């Protein structure tokens, strides 16, 4: 049994008789006019930057208007807000404590914005009650430096009970070093949502971003009671972190849903930390939140290490911590973890699950894998479950059900290593119509 460680639309319409007639779109403007319009924006305004323009300005939205609902958009290809040489954030929206701001950004490119010791090199939106929609936007080469840097491109924080945060078909980085977004935490995107705020990420690309010193190479979301998270059809690839979530870190929501996302070739470069979890991503809860996954792909993610004396590693593809898991049709292939050291273990080359019920523990926390493929994953010497690790912790055991699944071709070696599926002596496994075989370097079955 593992030991519990740190957790870690807008078309305006007028009703005329029985029909709806769309209002005429706002005329596109040049850079000086665009800046003036943003900084004096009024409720319901649509501000449009002409296609092909690159503006070298910074923007501060009004903070004292209530409510302020504004759409800021590009008229067509190439509408760009460029922070090169400014050494400051591109756009800031921080409404006064008793005010509401509802911001939609659409079809804009933000590049080379930077901020020191704060969040969002391209955009910072923070308030008691803020709503954000990012729609077909692009973010390249933005950074939030220093130990308080969150969301190299975008930082959004809302405490509003009914203020959704939505990111749709936007691009963060293109896989090149020149266009990587970077921050201490949440290399490209950081979202903090509390008091029932919903977070939806759909059809986005996060490629080649970096959490320079900590967690969430591409993105990090931190939620509170009542919050709901949905990630659907996103690509999270070639991002790097140094402790938790090479691709993504998701920490607590009332419910969490991951559907048809691809996490590939992400990495945790654990050069000095004592714990490294979730090469592709890590999902962490409080033992009351359900996590539903379906049709996701975790491939070629990895954790690498330095020479530290004590290191606990887990979940080369994905690490799942203190949630009730339902997984259907997920794939974990060719992920890898290094050996643990000192007092640390190595757990789950492909998938690691640590199910920790809240004490006192009347029943084990539950995890269910159905029609999963866990293949060709690698754990270094003494890895517990080069394919899957599924165990409890100090607060109680885990009950794992595996149905119609294949766990095969996974590799580890040495000592108490387990090549296929591993857990603890108090954990319970139900295995039906599944194959756990053809792995190498240790027993394939639960130990």
N, C-alpha and C positions, 0 to 999 in steps of 0.2 A: 504494500500500500504506500502510495506517495505521501509525503509530508506537506501540509498546506503551506504554501509560500505566498509572498506578496502578490497582490493582484494588479497582482498587478491590476389676361388672356386677352393679353389685355387688348381686346378690340372693343372700344366704347360703342354702345348701341343706344338708340332712342326708340321708344315704343311709339309707333304711329299706327293707330287703328289696330288691325289684327296682325301686323308684321313687325319685324325688326329691321331697321335700316342702319348699317354701320356708319359711324362717323368718319369723315375724311381723315386720312393719316396726317400726322404732323409733318410739316415741310422739313426736309433735311437742311442742316445748317453747317457753317464752317467752324473751325476750332475756337476762335474767340467768342462767338455767339453761343456755342455749345457750353463752354465754361461758365459764362454768365447765366445761362439758363439752368444749369445744374445747381449752381450755388444760390439761386433764388427760386428754386422749384416750388410749385404750389400743388395742392392736392388734386389728383386726377390728371396731371400733366404727362404728356408723352414727348420726350426730348430725343431727337434723332440726329445722329452725326452722319454727314454725307459719306457715301461709299468712297473708299480709296484714300481717305484722309488719315494722316498720322498726327496726333496732337501731343505736344510735349508740355502738358500742364498737370497740376494737381487739383483735386476737387474736394470740397467740403459741403455736404448736403446740409440744409437748414435743420437745426436741432430743436427749434421751438414751435414748430407747426404741428397741429394735432387735429385729425390725423394727417399724415403726409403719405399719400400713395402715389408713387411716381414710377414711370417706365422710362428707362434710359437705354437707347438701342443704336445699333448701326444700321444704316440704310441698305447696305449691301456688303460685298466682299471687301475686306481690308480696312474697315473702320477700326483704327488702332489708337489706344491710349498708351503712350510710351513714357516710362519713368527714367530713361537713361540719363545719368548724370545728376539726378535730382537728390539722391540720397534720402529720399522720403517716400512715404506711401503714396500711391496714385489716387485712391478714392477713399474717403472716410465718411461714415454715416453713424453718428452717435446721438440719437435723440435725447432730449432732456428726460429726467427720470419719470415724469408723468405724461410723456408724449408717446405716440405710436408712429412708427415708420414702416411702410410696406414698400419694399424696393424690388423692382424687376429689372434685371439686366439681360439684354438679348442681342446676340449677334455682334458682340464686341470682342476685340483682342486687347488684353492687358499684358504688357511685357516690361521686364526689367525694372519693376518697382521694388523698393526695399524699405525696411523699417528696422530700427534697432531696439531691442528690449521690449517688444510688443508684438501684436498679432497682425497678420495680413499685409504682405508687401504690396499687393495690388488693391485689395479691398478689406476694410475692417468695418463690420456692421455689428454694433453692440447696443442693447437696450433692454429695458424691462419688458417691452412688448414689441418685438420686431418680426416682420415676415420677410422672407427672402425667396426669390425665384431667380436662378441662373439658368438661362435657356440658350443653348447653342453658342456659348462663349468660349474663349480660348485664353489660356494663361501660360506664358512662357518666361522663364528666367527671373521669376520673382523670388524674394527672400525676406524672411523675418529672422534676424540674427540675434544672438545672445541667448542666455538661459531661459528668458521669458518668451522667446520667439515661438509663436503658434501659428500654423497655417501659412506656409511660405507665400502662397498666392492669396488665399482667402481665409479670413477668420470671422465666424458668425457666432454670436452668443445671444440667446433670447431666454427670458424668464416668463414669457407670456403663455397662458394656459391654452390658447387657441390660435397660435401663430405658427403655421407650417413653414418648414424650410425645405425647398425643393431645388435639386440640381439635375438638369435634364440635358443630355446629349452635348455636354461640354467637354473640353479637352484640357488636360493639365499636363504639360510636358509632352515632348515628342520622342523620348528615348535617347536624346543626345545630351551631353554634359552642358552644352551652351544654353539649352532651353529648359534645364531642370529647375523646378521650384524647390526651395530648400528652407527648412526651419529646424529648430531644436525638436519640436514635436509637431507631427502632422505636416510632412514635407510640402504638400500642395494645399491641403484643405483641413481646417479644424472647425468642428461644429460643437458647440455646447448648448444643449437644449434641456430645459427644465419645465416642471409644472404642466406636463401634458403636451408639450410641443411635439409635433410629428416631423420626422426627417425622412425624406424620400430621395434616393439617388438612382437615376434611371438612365441607362444608355451612355454613360460617360466613359472617357478614356483617361487613365492615370498612368503615364509612362515615364520612367526614368527619374522620378523625384526622390528626395532624400530627407529623412529626419536626421539631421547632422549629428546629434548626440543622444537621442532617446528613442521615442516610440512613434509608430505609424509612418512608414516611409512615404506613402501616398496620402493617407488621410487618417484622422482620428475623430471619433465622435464620443462625447461624454453626455449622458442623459440622466434625467431624474425620474421620480415617480410619475407615472402616467404617460411618459413619452413612448413613442413607437418609432421603430426604425424599419425601413424597407430598402434593400439594395437589389436592383433588378437589372440584368443585362449590362453590367459594367465590365470593363477590362482593366485589370490592375496588374501592370507588368513592369519588370525591371526596376522596381523601386527598392530603396535601401533604408534600413533603420539600424540602430546599434544596441537595442535591448528587447523591445517588444513589437511584434507586428511588422515584419519586413514590408508587407504591402499595406495592411490596414490594422488599426486597433479600434475595436468597438467596445465601449465600457458601459454596461447597464442600460436597459430600457425595459419598460413594462412588457413589451413584446418585440421580437426581432425576427425579420424574414430576409433570407438570402435566396434569390432565384436566378439561375442561369448566369452567374458571374464567372469570370475567368481570372484566376490568380496564377500568374506564371512568371518564372524567373525572378521572383523577388528574393531579397536576401537580408538576413540579420548578420552584420559584421560585429560579433561580440568580442571585441578586443580587450575589454577591461572589466565588464560587468560580471556579477555573480549569477545572473539569471537571464536566459534568452529563450523566448517562447513565441512560436507562430511565425515561421519563415514566410509563409504566404499571408497569414492573418491570424489575429487572436480575437476571440469573442469572450467577454467576461461579464458575468452577472452577479446576482446576489442570492442565488438559489431559489428565487421565486419566479424569475422571468423565463418564459418559453422561447426557444430558438427553433425556427422551422427553416430547413435548408432543402433546396430541390434543384437538381440539374446543374450544380456548380462544378467547376474544374479547378483543381489545385495541382499544378504540374511544374516540375523543375525549380521549385522553391528550395531554399537551403539556409542553414545556419552555419556560420564558420566561427572560429574562436581564436583567441590569443593564447598566452601562456599562463592565465590566472590559476591560482591554486585551487579555488573552489568555484565550480560552475555547474549550474543546473540548466539543462536544455530540454526542450520538448516541442513537438509538433512541427516537423519540417514543412509540411503543407499547411496545416491548420492546428491551432491550439484552442480548445473549448473549455471554459472554466466556470463552474458553478451556475450552470443553466440546465433546464430540462430540454434535451435535444431530440428532435425528430428530423432525420436525414433521409431523403429519398433520391436515388439516382445521382448521387455525388460521386466524383472520381478523384482519386488521390494517386498520382503517378510520378515516379522519378524525383521525389523530394528527398532531402537528406539532412541529417543532423550529425554533429561530431560527438565524441565521447564526453561524458560528464567528468568532473574531477573533484577531489576532496570529498566534501559531504554532499555534493550534487549528483543527481542522477541524469541519465539520458532516456527519454521516454517518447515514443511515437515518432518514427521516422516519417511516416506519411500523415497520420492523424493522432493527436494526443487529446484525451478527454480526462479532466479531473473534476469529478462530480462531488461537490462538497455541500451537503445539506446544512441549513442553519441549525445550530445547536439550540435546544436538545433535538436529536435526530430521530423522529418516530419511524422513519422509513428511508431507505436509500434514495438518492436522487436517481432519475432514470435517463437513459440514453437509448435511442433506437436507430439502427442503421438498416435501411432497406434498399436492395438492389444497388449496393455500393460496389465499386471496384477499387481495390487498394493493391497496387502492383508496382514492382520495380523501384520501391523506396529503399533507402539505405540508412542504417544506423551504424555508427562506429562501434568499437569494442564495448561490450557490456550493455548495449542498448536494450531496454525493455520494450519490445514490440517495434521492430523495424517497420512493420506495417501499421499496426494500431496499438496504442496504449490506452486502456480504459480503466481507471482506478478511482478510488475514493481518497479521502484525506483524513486529517485528525478529527473532523466533525462528523464523519460517518462514511459509509461505503457507497458504491455505485452499483446499480442494476442495469446491465447492458443486454440488449436484445439485438441479434444480428439475423436478418432475414434475406434470403435470395441474393446473397452477396458473395463476392469472390475476393479472397485475400491471398495473393500468390506472388512468387518471384521477388520477395523482399529479402534483404540481406543484412546480417550483422555477424558478430563473432565474439567469442571469448566469455569466460566466467559464467555469469548467470544470464547471458543474453537470450532473448527470445526473438525469433525472426518474424513470426507472423502476428499473433495477437496476444497481448499480455495485460495482466491486471494484478490485483492484490488478493491475499488469502480470504479477506472478508467480502470481496466483491462477488457479484453473481452474474453469470453468463448464461443466456439462453440463445442457442445456436440452431437455426432451422433452415433446411434447404440451402445450405451455404457450403462453400469450399474454402478451407483454410489449409493450404498445402503448397508444396513446391517452393518454399522459401529456404534460405540457406544461412548457416552459421549458428543455428540454435534451434530449439524446439519450435514448431510452428503453432502449437496450441496455447491456450490460456495457461498461465502459470501463477 
